[in-house]
């Protein structure tokens, strides 16, 4: 299936978008899962099919279903949400590869630290008024200043899974 995408400006629909994270902890024996709230985003699809834009998450919204852990994740050991309330991904380029596959490149900023990130996403739905993009990629939290690792129990990469819905925006 190939999804056609209309050119123009698009606005993130935070109520219809999800961003989840998962990380193996306790020496790889337990997977911690959580979610972050998307608070905003905009993008532009150009006539050549490429796209740019930004997605913003609320760092303090991290929710793993465990209040004490969530408080720790919001602290300076991890997201430092008091000093860095937003996590942003600035899309520098999104180009169709084949079918519904899109190569996304951009800058992820967490705790005020920006790093390049690229991944493959998939257009799962699109019409003249809305489009949905799904992606899964990994992030090395150490590169964003989140090196807390008591007793060596948190190793490896964090997996981010996103389903982002955009609606047509006014010019």
C-alpha positions in Angstrom: 0.0 0.0 0.0 1.3 3.5 -0.9 -0.1 6.4 1.0 -0.3 9.7 -0.8 0.5 12.8 1.4 -0.9 16.2 0.6 1.6 19.1 0.6 1.2 22.0 3.0 1.3 22.6 6.8 0.4 20.0 9.4 -0.3 20.3 13.1 0.2 17.5 15.7 -2.9 16.2 17.3 -1.7 15.5 20.9 -4.9 13.7 21.8 -4.5 11.2 19.0 -0.7 10.7 19.4 1.3 8.4 21.6 5.0 8.3 22.6 6.1 5.3 24.6 9.5 4.3 26.0 10.9 1.0 27.2 14.2 0.1 28.8 15.6 -3.1 30.3 16.6 -2.7 33.9 17.7 -5.0 36.7 20.5 -6.4 34.6 18.2 -7.0 31.6 15.6 -9.0 33.7 12.8 -6.5 33.8 11.5 -4.1 31.1 10.3 -0.8 32.3 7.6 0.7 30.1 6.3 4.3 30.1 4.7 7.1 28.2 5.3 10.8 27.6 2.7 13.3 26.6 3.1 15.0 23.2 2.3 18.7 23.7 2.8 20.2 20.3 4.2 19.8 16.9 4.1 21.2 13.4 5.4 20.1 10.0 5.5 21.0 6.4 5.3 18.6 3.5 6.9 20.2 0.4 5.9 19.7 -3.2 8.9 17.3 -3.7 7.5 15.0 -0.9 10.1 15.8 1.7 9.1 17.2 5.1 10.4 19.1 8.0 8.9 19.9 11.4 9.1 19.7 15.2 7.5 17.5 17.9 7.6 18.5 21.6 7.0 16.3 24.6 6.5 17.2 28.2 9.4 15.8 30.2 7.4 15.9 33.5 4.6 13.8 32.0 6.7 10.6 32.1 4.4 7.9 33.4 5.5 4.3 34.1 2.6 3.5 36.4 5.0 3.7 39.5 4.8 7.0 41.3 8.2 6.8 43.1 10.0 5.7 39.9 8.3 8.5 37.9 9.5 11.1 40.5 13.0 9.7 40.1 12.8 9.9 36.3 11.7 13.5 36.5 14.7 14.3 38.7 18.2 15.6 37.8 19.3 11.9 37.6 17.3 11.5 34.4 15.0 14.0 32.6 15.7 17.0 35.0 12.2 18.2 34.1 12.4 21.2 36.4 15.3 22.7 34.4 14.5 21.1 31.0 10.7 20.8 30.8 10.6 19.9 27.1 11.9 17.1 25.0 12.0 18.1 21.3 12.7 16.4 18.0 13.4 18.7 15.2 12.9 17.0 11.8 15.6 18.2 9.4 14.4 15.9 6.7 11.9 13.2 6.0 12.1 11.6 2.6 10.0 8.8 1.1 12.0 5.7 0.4 9.5 3.3 -1.1 5.9 2.5 -0.5 5.0 3.9 2.9 8.5 4.0 4.3 10.1 7.3 5.2 13.7 8.1 6.3 13.6 10.6 9.1 16.7 12.6 10.2 16.8 15.3 12.8 18.0 16.6 16.2 16.7 15.1 19.5 17.1 17.4 22.4 16.8 16.0 26.0 18.0 17.9 29.1 19.3 20.7 26.8 21.6 18.3 25.0 21.0 17.9 21.2 22.1 14.9 19.2 21.4 13.7 15.6 19.0 10.9 15.3 17.8 9.1 12.2 15.3 6.3 11.8 12.8 4.7 9.4 9.2 5.6 9.9 6.0 4.4 8.3 3.0 6.3 7.0 0.1 4.3 8.2 -2.8 6.6 7.1 -3.2 9.8 5.1 -5.9 11.8 3.5 -6.5 15.4 2.6 -7.1 16.3 6.3 -4.9 14.0 8.5 -1.9 11.7 8.4 -0.4 9.3 10.8 3.3 8.4 11.1 4.6 5.5 13.2 8.2 4.9 14.2 10.4 2.9 16.6 14.0 3.7 17.3 16.6 3.4 20.0 18.4 6.1 22.0 21.5 5.9 24.2 20.4 7.8 27.3 24.0 8.3 28.4 24.5 10.7 25.4 21.8 12.9 26.8 23.3 13.2 30.3 21.2 10.4 31.8 24.0 8.2 33.0 22.5 7.2 36.4 23.1 3.5 36.7 23.1 2.3 40.3 24.9 -1.0 40.7 25.1 -1.3 36.9 21.5 -2.4 36.6 20.5 -0.1 33.7 22.5 -1.0 30.6 21.7 -0.8 26.9 19.5 1.4 24.8 16.1 2.9 25.4 13.5 2.1 22.8 11.1 4.9 21.7 7.8 4.0 19.9 5.7 6.8 18.5 2.4 7.0 16.7 1.9 10.7 15.7 -1.3 12.0 14.1 -1.1 15.3 12.2 -4.1 17.3 10.9 -4.1 20.0 8.2 -3.0 23.4 9.6 -4.0 26.8 8.5 -1.2 28.6 6.5 
